[in-house]
Amino acid sequence: MMTEVQLKNDEDIETAVFIEAIKLKYGYNFSEYSRDHIKRRIQNRLVKSDCNNIMELAHRVIKDESLFEEILSDFSITVTEMFRDPAFFKYLRNEIVPVLESYPQIKIWHAGCSSGEEAYSMAIILKEAGLYDRCQIYATDFNRCVLSKAKAGIYDLESIKTYTHNYNLSGGIYSFSDYYIAKYKHAILDSDLKRHIVFAEHNLVTDGSFGEMNLIMCRNVLIYFEKSLQNKVNHLFVNSLLKGGYLFLGSKETLAHSAVENHFETVSEAFKVYRHHGQIIMGNGEKSC
Ligand SMILES: C[S@@+](CC[C@H](N)C(=O)[O-])C[C@H]1O[C@@H](n2cnc3c(N)ncnc32)[C@H](O)[C@@H]1O
């Protein structure tokens, strides 16, 4: 029993040293990520490596930038899909897009966009609503590797089966195949979908506000953060949203009982849709309370 407690403490200390080494060498701060998540990812990496323990891995990573890139990918779970949670996207189409119709310009930020599927789903929905030419989408992530995939907009044909199913469930009005060309084992998305999307590197832990947005989507990102970091990032969103702007979180995330809860009205707790209240920006650009 004594040994187990001792081992647990040692692992905690070694994990903290590992995180600090990465911060000092590469400037990425994982100290407020869920410790259980980070420990699991380090253990997985140890199994794949020929290192005997965390300290050896820490020593290796400060000498080897390519290993750091792999560890960055380990830490940033990048699983995503087009029209992920189709019922949420259906709600977006039916309930939120009609509100956006009154805006002369629509600025949207996808924070933690992974390989771009979420931003392209938004582009399709806005296109089908006839709003695409009025919108500017910023899609950001701190992982350069997934961002380059996002910019390319090329996905495995295998995944396209799921994406087509999701698109149909989300209330898509055309054939999903209208949005890509199949080539060998890949689907190349229609380049028109990229016309109003800017993909950029942005770290939610260290970088600042992204300007005044009508809508921020940050789904399935905060779940990997400790409460303290969730609160910091939520404040970043408050500062990046126009009054009346929407914040969308993932199905397992919430603003309920958070430090920014009173800045928002809950539009749908089921779909994790929140609206920054206070001064509402009207369609004509006027402000009202
Ligand atoms: C599970 S994916 C979510 C993708 C998409 N939002 C979705 O719901 O399908 C989480 C993404 O958050 C990104 N991420 C994690 N920490 C981040 C940070 N500090 N700054 C920016 N992006 C981050 C990861 O690189 C990853 O691509």
The ligand as a Gaussian input file, in Angstrom:
#p B3LYP/6-31G(d) Opt

LIG

0 1
 C      -11.253000      16.765000     -30.248000
 S      -10.686000      18.025000     -31.292000
 C      -12.175000      18.917000     -31.580000
 C      -12.355000      19.282000     -33.030000
 C      -13.721000      19.901000     -33.349000
 N      -13.906000      21.108000     -32.585000
 C      -14.819000      18.912000     -33.090000
 O      -15.548000      19.047000     -32.101000
 O      -14.976000      17.980000     -33.867000
 C       -9.794000      19.073000     -30.135000
 C       -8.881000      20.073000     -30.849000
 O       -8.482000      21.058000     -29.891000
 C       -7.161000      21.424000     -30.179000
 N       -6.537000      22.058000     -29.012000
 C       -6.190000      21.485000     -27.831000
 N       -5.595000      22.392000     -27.032000
 C       -5.581000      23.559000     -27.732000
 C       -5.090000      24.866000     -27.453000
 N       -4.482000      25.144000     -26.296000
 N       -5.243000      25.829000     -28.384000
 C       -5.847000      25.559000     -29.566000
 N       -6.314000      24.345000     -29.905000
 C       -6.187000      23.359000     -28.996000
 C       -6.501000      20.111000     -30.560000
 O       -5.315000      20.287000     -31.301000
 C       -7.601000      19.412000     -31.355000
 O       -7.459000      19.626000     -32.733000

